[in-house]
């Protein structure tokens, strides 16, 4: 028998399960399981991607300077305090790699993004789960979970898969009361869907213990290219750039992301359409007896009477060619997360759920 073994904690990791993309026996199923922008990227981003094909023989920029400057211009940030990665997942990984290790804790909420736990375990750290209050981040519960061993606290705002969020005052209270050696990480993967929300930038500017992460995978429609970024204090960026590989983003990804972030008209259009259709879908589901919390993201967390009912509804939706996401792995077994698609998709989902509920109850 081999004596070769991975580091402690690695085999405790349950591999991340992405949203399903296909239904056996059904062609052209509508995918509403991964919170993707149904309209895709802007024309400007597509054009930039095509043009990048002429430079595929060249190594990409190792410092991501043009993209960092574009992000800084649009969001009013310091480009020297921005780091880019292969999705915000990689920024999360960098943070755990740089700040958490054996004997140290990484705190996240009970319905938080699964990569927090995975990245903590991958670096030998101990993931600590803090309860939420009715599917909303509970600052007091997070503080109660913190100890002298806490090094990172992850808060998704808006949260995935609940869609709920907490205000800046509560986040500031959290940052101000963390242990001295702990960093607060504000995961803003869905921040662009909230009109006027800066994703935590003001908190980062005012403190030395707050970092925010963002992504191009959701509203910008570039999930297939894997581009994310983070913003934090200079001392954090210095550490993260020491573990970041020099060519972690491709030439094509950098070009598409730069064009995407500068196309603010596309951002505004996609946000407005999502806001309108999200409200319509939530109301339509509620009329069929399926409640949801007020979502501030691009999905609805539909709540059913039991896990069995949620799973039965999921099977019915699949039979209708509609793919949504079960979230039992996020401690929400009686829920389904439904991406807000285009108008046709939303109407199909509402109709199918209505059909199911007539029979189920």
N, C-alpha and C positions, 0 to 999 in steps of 0.2 A: 504493500500500500504506500502511495506517495506521501512524503512528509511536507510537500509543498502546500502552503495554506495562505489565504489572504490575510490582511491585517484584521485585528479584532473589530467587530462591528459590521464588516462588509456583508457577511452572510445574514445579518439581521435585517438587511434592506429588502423590502418588498419592491420589486421593480415598478417604476411609474407606468401607469396604464393611460395612454392617451385616448381621446374620444374615438369611437368606432367610425369607420368611413364607408362601410359597405353592409348591405343586407343580402344574405344568400338568396338567390333566386329572384331578386328584384334589381332591374337595371335603372340607373339614373335616380337612385334614392337621394333625398334631400338631406344633406349633412347639417345637423344643428346640435352637434355634440362637442365642438371645440372652440366656440365663441369667436369664430372667424367673421371678418367683414364680408357680408354677402355680395358686396359690390366690387370687392378686390381692391388693388392699389390704384392710385390715380394714373392718368395718362402720362403725366410727367415722370412718374417713377418707372413706368413701363418703358418709356423712351430711353431713360437713363440706363436702364438695365440692358436694353438692346445695344446701345452705343458702347457699353463696357465690353462687349464681345470682341472688339478690336484690340483690346489690351489684355486678353486673358493669358498671354505669355509673360506678362510682367508681374512681379510680386506686388501685392497691395501695400498701401502706406502702412508702416508699422505703428504710426502714432495717431492715425485716424483724424488728422488735423482738420481736413475740410469738413468732415461730418461733425466733429466737435464744435467747430465754429458756426456751422449752420444751426445746430441745436441751441447753441448759446444765443445766436441772433434772434431766433424765434421765441425763446423762453426767457430772455433777459438774464442769462447766467454767465458765469466765468468759465470760458472754455478750458482753462487749465485745471478745473476741478471736475471735469467730465471724463468718464471712462466708458469705452464701448466694448460690447461682448457679443457672443453668439446667442442672442436672446437675453432677456434679463435673467434667465436660468443661470447663465455663465457668471454673471455678476454675483448672484447669490452664492454660487460655488466658490468664487474668489474670496468672498467675505468669510465663508466658513473656513476656507483653507488658510487665510491670513490671521484669523482671530479666534478660532475655536479648535480645541484639540482634546486629547484624553484628560478626563477629570474635570472638564469644563462643560457648561450647559448652554444650549440654544433653546430659547423659549419661543413658542408659537401658539396660536389659538387653536381651539379644538376643531374648528372647521376650516383651518388655514390651508394654503397651497401645499400639496404633497412634497414638493421639492425642498421645503425647509427641513423636514425630517431626514430625507435622503441625503442632503448635503451635509447635515450635521453628522450622521452616522458614517458617511464616507471619509470624514476627517477625524474619526475617533471620538467625537464629542457626544454628549448625552442630550437627545431631544426631550424637552419638557413641554407638556401640553397644558395650557391654561384654559379654563372653561370660558365660554361666551355666555352672554345673557340674552336669551331668546334670539339666537343667531346674530348677535351684534357684539363686536369687540368690547370686552369689559376691562377697562384700564385697571381697576382695583384688583381684579383676578390676576392680571398679568404681573402687577407689582408684588402680589402675594406669592407668585411662583418664582420670583427672582431671589437669588442668594448671592453670596460672595463669589460663587462659581459661575455666575451668569456672564457670558461674553457677548451674546447677540440676542436681540429680541426682534422677531419678524412680525410686522403687522401689515396685512394687505388692506389697502384703503382706496377704492372700494374692495370689499373682500370677495374672493372666489372660493366656494360656489354660492355664497349667500346673496351677493349683490348689495349688501348693506355697507354703511360707512359711518365713521365717527368724525366729529368736528375737530378743528385745529386746536381749540382750547384743551380738549381732552388729550390730544396727542402731545401738546406742550407739557401738560401735567405729567404725562408718562415719561417724557424725556427728562424732565427736571427731577424726577424721583427714582431714576434707575441707579443701580450700584455704580460706583465710580469707574469700573473697568468695562462697563457694558455699552454697546452700540445699539441704538434703535434704528432698524432698517424699515423704511416705509416703502412697501411694494406698490407701485402705482401703475401696474399693467393696464388698468382700466381707467386711469385718471383722466384721459382725454374725453371720456364720455360724460364728464361732469363739467358743465359750463362754469367757467371762472375758477376752477380748482387748479392750484399750482402743483399738486402732487406732493406737497411737503417742502417745496423749495425755500419758502420763508423760514421754516423751522431749521433747515440745513444751514441757511445763512447766519442764523442767530446763535447756533450752538456748535460745539465741537464733538457731540456724541450722536449726531443724526445723519443718516445716509438715505437717499431715495433711489429707487430703481424704476426704470420705465422700459417700454418695449415698442417695437414697430410691428409686432405680430397681430395686434388686435385692430384698432381703428385704422391704422395705416395699411392694413391688408397685405403685409409682407411676412406672414408666418413661415412661408416656405424658404425664405432667405436667412432666417435666424439672426436678427439684429436687435440688440437691446443696449441700454446705457444706464449709467449711474451718476449721481452727483453727490459730492460729499466734501468734508473738510480736507484741506491740503494734506494733512498727516495720514488720512485714510487713503487718499489717492496714491500717495507715495508707496504705501504698503501694497495696494492692489496691483499697481503696475509692475511690481517686482515678481508677482506670480502669474501675471498675464503673459501668454505667448505673444511674440511680436507680430505674427500674421494670423491672428485669430478671426479676422473678418476678410472676406474675399473682396476683390476689386468691384465686382458686380453688386455685391451687397452694399458696400459703402456708397456707390454711386446712386443706387435706387433709394437708399435711406435719405441721402442728402436732398434729392429731388422731392421725396415724399414729405419731409418735414417742412420744406419751404412752400409746399402747395397748401396754403392755409384755407383756400376756398374749398378744396376737397374735404379737408378735415371738418369744416363747418357744415357742409352738406351731409356727410355721413353721420355726424353727431345729431343733426336735426332729424334726419330720417329715423335713426335709432330711438331717439326720445319719443317721437310720435308713435312708432310701431310698438315700442315697449309698453307704453301706457295702454294702447289698444289691446295688446295681447293679454296683459295682466287683468284688464277688466273683463275680457272675453272669457278667460279661464275662471275668474271669480264667479261669473254668471252661471258657469257649469258646476259650481261647487268645489272648485280647486283654488284655494287661496295662495297668496305669495306675499312675502315682505316687499316693501317698496324698494325696487332695484335702482341702483345708480350706475349700472354697468350695461353690457349688451346681452344680457340673458335674464331669464326669469327662473327663480327657484320655486317650482310648483310643489305644493305640499298635499299629500294624500292621507287617507285615514290610517294606512298601515303600509308596511313594506310589501306585503303581498299585493295590495291594490296598486302601489306604484309600479311594481314589476309587471303586473298584468297590463297596466296602461302602456308601459314601454313596449311590451310585446304587440299590443294592438297598433301602436304607432309604427312599429317596424313593418307590420303587415300592410300598412298604408304607404310604405316607402319613406317614412320619416324617422331619422336617427337622432335621438336625444341622448342625454348622459345620465346614467345611474350614479348616485353619489353616496352609496353606502360606505365606500372607502373613506369618505369625509365625515363619518359619523352622522350621516343623514339618510338612513335607509328608507324612510318613507317619502323621499323627495326625488324629483327629476329636475335636472338643470336643462333648460331649453334656451338655446341661442335665439336671439331676435334676428330672424332672417329678413328677406325682402317681404313685400306685402303679400304676395302669393303664398309664400311659405308660412307666414303667420296665420293667414286665414285657413290654410290646410290643417295646421296644428290645432287651432281652436275648434274646427269642425270635427276632427278626429277625436279629440279629448271629449267633446260633447257627446259624440256617439258612444264612446266607451262608458262615460258616466251614467248615461241613461240605463245601460244594462247593469253596471256594477252596483248601483244603489237603488 
